[in-house]
């Protein structure tokens, strides 16, 4: 990975950066995952989304077992350097439950503020 990029990343104590994954054309938020330096370098160099699985303690390339691949269109670093926006073309479901997005669960109630 480019040393200048590596220097801009602010990793958590486990060496990970949050990756928000979004469908590139519809802007639909698909999932949130984690990347270490190797996962980010592989994502940038191959065009296939690769993440760090905290539960397995290993790298995983999205879709290798499910066939639900993420073809990377763009990756952006946020202003603080502690989160990535990974814009993809999602093939099949993004969520391990088989849903298109991990955010299909019940909406949480929001009370409108008086100042809004």
Helices and strands as residue ranges (DSSP letters): H 3-8, E 17-23, E 29-35, H 37-46, E 50-53, E 58-61, E 70-77, E 83-90
